Amino acid sequence: MGVILEVKNLKKDFAIAAGTLHAVDGISFRLEQGKTLGVVGESGCGKSTLGKLLVGLERSTSGEIIFQGRNIEQAGKADWKMLRKEMQMVFQDPMSSLDPRLCAMDLIAEPLKIFKVCRTRDQLEQRVRGLMELVGIAAHMIYAFPHELDGGRRQRIGIARALALEPEFIVCDEPVSALDVSIQAQVLNLLKQIQRSKGLSYLFITHDLSVVKHISDDVLVMYMGQMVEKAPCKELFRTPIHPYTRGLLSAIPIPSLRNRRKRVLMEGEITSPVNLKPGCRFAPRCPHAAERCRREQPALREVSPGHFVSCHFAGPDALPDSPVCKERV
């Protein structure tokens, strides 16, 4: 399969009273058609900002976003309108992303009306009912308002809206974090089923590593605006290298009293993302940090095919004696 999305050194800075906040700082990756890239990290690391940059809800400070071979950072207003048919976003909280004054019919039909996809009211209603059936919403709820539905059904409406124009790429910004565990599984399985049937590509943003393991082909780990590790999903969970990744994975609960995982505690203060100083941003919390880490930013290196790590102690020249790689989760 070909590459549908390529991001090169993407940056987004916000000017605030205290200085410059580096929300996204030098992110680069590729996403293949029909695949899912999971983006994980703690709150405030820049995950949602990255998603908004990719669909044009925020404009980048610098860098390139190449979608289907075209640099969309150079796209104008009219071009972005047409790009909406190719890329969509499912938001975290359906209650705040859906207009409470509109019923399910009008919410799902809105993008179809904007792009004049259907010629008659009957065609429009038939298209909406087909989308509702696709995402698992009963037909009798077509005129229900968001406040009359539970969280799972509201999120299904958000998914139906995103699918209305038959896009190629969807950013899923923590689409199951506000749902009960049983509903989470239903929505995740729905997204996977739709991906298989339509060949969609997802950027799946979450802080839940169990969700990432279930749905992702590759995983990108962010810390304070930067990518610290990226690898195929199975390899990342089997052989995590960066200390931050290992700390995240060690926090996943295991429902067993015998097979307990050794916890990796991340102590120390989180560095402020405003007016950043030189050095590794994880150094104040890293148990392996050396003087070099505090003065020099580590480069992103490919330690094995498809496995990238930003750490001074990771790489072909550092693996044998690396304190980072001697321990595994």
Solvent accessible surface area in square Angstrom, and as a share of the most:
residue,aa,sasa,rsa
1,M,171,0.76
2,G,51,0.49
3,V,66,0.38
4,I,6,0.03
5,L,0,0.00
6,E,32,0.15
7,V,1,0.01
8,K,82,0.35
9,N,82,0.42
10,L,0,0.00
11,K,67,0.28
12,K,27,0.11
13,D,43,0.22
14,F,68,0.28
15,A,101,0.78
16,I,75,0.38
17,A,121,0.93
18,A,73,0.57
19,G,24,0.23
20,T,48,0.28
21,L,49,0.25
22,H,43,0.19
23,A,12,0.09
24,V,0,0.00
25,D,23,0.12
26,G,29,0.28
27,I,0,0.00
28,S,44,0.28
29,F,11,0.05
30,R,151,0.55
31,L,5,0.03
32,E,75,0.34
33,Q,48,0.21
34,G,18,0.18
35,K,72,0.31
36,T,0,0.00
37,L,1,0.01
38,G,0,0.00
39,V,0,0.00
40,V,1,0.01
41,G,3,0.03
42,E,49,0.22
43,S,105,0.67
44,G,79,0.76
45,C,3,0.02
46,G,10,0.10
47,K,10,0.04
48,S,40,0.25
49,T,25,0.15
50,L,0,0.00
51,G,0,0.00
52,K,71,0.30
53,L,1,0.00
54,L,0,0.00
55,V,5,0.03
56,G,15,0.15
57,L,89,0.44
58,E,52,0.24
59,R,116,0.42
60,S,22,0.14
61,T,78,0.45
62,S,52,0.33
63,G,28,0.27
64,E,68,0.31
65,I,0,0.00
66,I,32,0.16
67,F,3,0.01
68,Q,95,0.42
69,G,71,0.68
70,R,110,0.40
71,N,34,0.17
72,I,0,0.00
73,E,32,0.15
74,Q,149,0.66
75,A,6,0.05
76,G,38,0.36
77,K,188,0.80
78,A,79,0.61
79,D,55,0.28
80,W,19,0.07
81,K,105,0.45
82,M,109,0.48
83,L,13,0.06
84,R,68,0.25
85,K,65,0.28
86,E,57,0.26
87,M,1,0.00
88,Q,37,0.16
89,M,18,0.08
90,V,2,0.01
91,F,80,0.33
92,Q,76,0.34
93,D,64,0.33
94,P,6,0.04
95,M,76,0.34
96,S,90,0.58
97,S,47,0.30
98,L,6,0.03
99,D,40,0.21
100,P,80,0.50
101,R,193,0.70
102,L,50,0.25
103,C,11,0.07
104,A,0,0.00
105,M,0,0.00
106,D,40,0.21
107,L,1,0.01
108,I,0,0.00
109,A,0,0.00
110,E,64,0.29
111,P,17,0.10
112,L,1,0.00
113,K,98,0.41
114,I,98,0.50
115,F,39,0.16
116,K,173,0.73
117,V,58,0.33
118,C,29,0.17
119,R,223,0.81
120,T,72,0.42
121,R,127,0.46
122,D,112,0.58
123,Q,86,0.38
124,L,15,0.07
125,E,42,0.19
126,Q,135,0.60
127,R,70,0.26
128,V,0,0.00
129,R,90,0.33
130,G,38,0.36
131,L,14,0.07
132,M,2,0.01
133,E,141,0.63
134,L,61,0.30
135,V,0,0.00
136,G,50,0.48
137,I,6,0.03
138,A,44,0.34
139,A,61,0.47
140,H,151,0.67
141,M,29,0.13
142,I,5,0.03
143,Y,119,0.45
144,A,17,0.13
145,F,72,0.30
146,P,1,0.01
147,H,123,0.55
148,E,104,0.47
149,L,14,0.07
150,D,73,0.38
151,G,21,0.20
152,G,5,0.05
153,R,89,0.32
154,R,44,0.16
155,Q,2,0.01
156,R,31,0.11
157,I,0,0.00
158,G,13,0.12
159,I,1,0.00
160,A,0,0.00
161,R,65,0.24
162,A,2,0.02
163,L,4,0.02
164,A,0,0.00
165,L,16,0.08
166,E,113,0.51
167,P,4,0.03
168,E,58,0.26
169,F,0,0.00
170,I,3,0.01
171,V,0,0.00
172,C,0,0.00
173,D,9,0.05
174,E,17,0.08
175,P,1,0.01
176,V,3,0.02
177,S,43,0.28
178,A,69,0.53
179,L,17,0.08
180,D,104,0.54
181,V,124,0.71
182,S,72,0.47
183,I,47,0.24
184,Q,31,0.14
185,A,49,0.38
186,Q,89,0.39
187,V,0,0.00
188,L,10,0.05
189,N,77,0.40
190,L,14,0.07
191,L,2,0.01
192,K,55,0.23
193,Q,104,0.46
194,I,2,0.01
195,Q,21,0.09
196,R,175,0.64
197,S,83,0.54
198,K,96,0.41
199,G,29,0.28
200,L,4,0.02
201,S,0,0.00
202,Y,1,0.00
203,L,0,0.00
204,F,0,0.00
205,I,0,0.00
206,T,4,0.02
207,H,104,0.46
208,D,54,0.28
209,L,15,0.07
210,S,59,0.38
211,V,9,0.05
212,V,0,0.00
213,K,123,0.52
214,H,85,0.38
215,I,10,0.05
216,S,13,0.08
217,D,61,0.31
218,D,43,0.22
219,V,0,0.00
220,L,0,0.00
221,V,1,0.00
222,M,0,0.00
223,Y,2,0.01
224,M,15,0.07
225,G,0,0.00
226,Q,30,0.13
227,M,14,0.06
228,V,11,0.06
229,E,0,0.00
230,K,24,0.10
231,A,0,0.00
232,P,46,0.29
233,C,9,0.05
234,K,168,0.71
235,E,34,0.15
236,L,0,0.00
237,F,39,0.16
238,R,162,0.59
239,T,39,0.23
240,P,1,0.01
241,I,8,0.04
242,H,3,0.01
243,P,4,0.02
244,Y,0,0.00
245,T,2,0.01
246,R,6,0.02
247,G,2,0.02
248,L,33,0.16
249,L,4,0.02
250,S,2,0.01
251,A,55,0.42
252,I,34,0.17
253,P,116,0.73
254,I,67,0.34
255,P,140,0.88
256,S,38,0.25
257,L,152,0.75
258,R,228,0.83
259,N,108,0.55
260,R,182,0.66
261,R,74,0.27
262,K,152,0.65
263,R,135,0.49
264,V,30,0.17
265,L,117,0.58
266,M,51,0.23
267,E,126,0.56
268,G,54,0.52
269,E,144,0.64
270,I,99,0.50
271,T,41,0.24
272,S,65,0.42
273,P,46,0.29
274,V,30,0.17
275,N,84,0.43
276,L,38,0.19
277,K,171,0.73
278,P,109,0.69
279,G,5,0.05
280,C,25,0.15
281,R,27,0.10
282,F,3,0.01
283,A,5,0.04
284,P,72,0.45
285,R,29,0.11
286,C,23,0.14
287,P,90,0.56
288,H,34,0.15
289,A,23,0.18
290,A,40,0.31
291,E,113,0.51
292,R,110,0.40
293,C,10,0.06
294,R,131,0.48
295,R,147,0.54
296,E,72,0.32
297,Q,75,0.33
298,P,8,0.05
299,A,69,0.53
300,L,75,0.37
301,R,65,0.24
302,E,85,0.38
303,V,20,0.12
304,S,38,0.25
305,P,122,0.77
306,G,30,0.29
307,H,2,0.01
308,F,62,0.26
309,V,0,0.00
310,S,9,0.06
311,C,11,0.06
312,H,17,0.08
313,F,47,0.19
314,A,0,0.00
315,G,0,0.00
316,P,99,0.62
317,D,116,0.60
318,A,21,0.16
319,L,62,0.31
320,P,106,0.67
321,D,120,0.62
322,S,2,0.01
323,P,46,0.29
324,V,0,0.00
325,C,19,0.11
326,K,148,0.63
327,E,81,0.36
328,R,100,0.37
329,V,52,0.30
